Amino acid sequence: MEPLFAAFICFIKAHSSILFGGFFGGIIRAILSKTGTKGEKLMGGFMACLVSYYMTPIVVFIVGATIPVSSISFIIGILSMSLVEALISIGRDYQKHPGKLKADIRTIILRVLAAKDDTK
């Protein structure tokens, strides 16, 4: 029940800390990035802010309330640009080869369903 309550508090009280943590996480990620213009890096900070705003309550629900919410949003802000770049890469790959994504998903599902327990 405590993780659910912590996720609810993220939606109610901690808006500014989530937004600031995500924004500065995205800015630090943009500073460390070698590619992109200054405008792209600044927009990366805002994108990280939005991603951390929506993902922080989910991560707080999964992890629990043992870690401060602002530090979770900061970490999500740093990782969010990598997540966005990966999703864009998957989308471009799907645009070039539409059948490949379906085959990859099918392979993953078959591996999960066909996994055998070797601990007998």
C-alpha positions in Angstrom: 0.0 0.0 0.0 2.9 2.3 0.7 4.2 2.4 -2.9 0.7 3.3 -4.2 0.5 6.1 -1.6 3.9 7.4 -2.7 2.9 7.4 -6.3 -0.3 9.3 -5.4 1.8 11.9 -3.5 3.9 12.3 -6.7 0.8 13.4 -8.5 -0.5 15.6 -5.8 2.4 17.4 -4.1 5.8 16.9 -5.7 5.1 18.6 -9.1 7.8 21.2 -8.9 10.5 18.9 -7.7 9.7 16.3 -10.4 9.8 19.0 -13.1 13.0 20.6 -11.9 14.7 17.2 -11.3 13.8 16.0 -14.8 14.7 19.3 -16.5 18.2 19.5 -14.9 18.7 15.8 -15.5 18.0 16.4 -19.2 20.2 19.4 -19.3 23.1 17.5 -17.8 22.5 14.7 -20.3 22.5 17.3 -23.1 25.7 18.9 -21.9 27.4 15.5 -21.9 26.1 14.6 -25.3 28.5 15.3 -28.2 25.9 15.7 -30.9 23.1 18.3 -31.5 22.8 22.0 -31.6 22.2 24.2 -28.6 18.5 24.4 -29.4 18.2 20.6 -29.7 20.0 20.3 -26.3 17.6 22.8 -24.7 14.6 21.0 -26.2 16.1 17.8 -24.8 15.9 19.3 -21.4 12.2 20.1 -21.8 11.6 16.6 -23.2 13.3 15.1 -20.2 11.2 17.2 -18.0 8.0 15.8 -19.6 9.2 12.2 -19.6 10.2 12.4 -15.9 6.9 14.1 -15.0 5.0 11.1 -16.3 7.4 8.3 -15.5 8.4 9.3 -11.9 5.1 8.2 -10.3 5.4 4.9 -12.1 9.0 4.3 -10.9 8.1 5.4 -7.4 5.3 2.8 -7.4 7.8 0.1 -8.5 10.7 1.1 -6.3 8.8 2.4 -3.3 9.3 5.5 -1.2 12.7 4.7 0.0 14.4 7.0 -2.4 13.6 10.8 -2.6 11.2 11.6 -5.4 13.4 14.4 -6.8 16.4 12.1 -7.1 14.3 9.6 -9.0 13.1 12.3 -11.4 16.7 13.5 -11.9 17.8 10.0 -12.9 14.8 9.6 -15.2 15.7 12.9 -16.7 19.2 11.7 -17.5 18.0 8.4 -18.9 15.0 9.8 -20.7 16.9 11.2 -23.7 18.5 7.7 -24.3 15.0 6.3 -24.1 13.6 8.8 -26.6 16.5 8.2 -28.9 16.0 4.4 -28.7 12.3 4.8 -29.4 13.0 7.0 -32.4 15.5 4.4 -33.7 13.0 1.6 -33.3 10.4 3.7 -35.2 12.8 4.5 -38.1 13.8 0.8 -38.3 10.1 -0.2 -38.4 9.5 2.4 -41.1 12.3 0.8 -43.2 11.4 -2.8 -42.4 7.8 -3.2 -41.2 7.9 -7.0 -40.9 11.1 -7.0 -38.8 9.4 -5.5 -35.7 6.6 -8.1 -35.8 9.2 -10.9 -36.2 11.2 -9.5 -33.3 8.2 -9.3 -31.0 7.1 -12.8 -32.0 10.6 -14.1 -31.2 10.6 -12.4 -27.8 7.2 -13.8 -27.0 8.2 -17.3 -28.0 11.4 -17.2 -26.0 9.4 -16.1 -22.9 6.7 -18.7 -23.3 9.1 -21.5 -24.2 11.5 -20.8 -21.3 12.2 -24.0 -19.4 13.1 -24.2 -15.7 16.5 -25.7 -15.4 16.5 -25.8 -11.6 14.9 -29.3 -11.4 
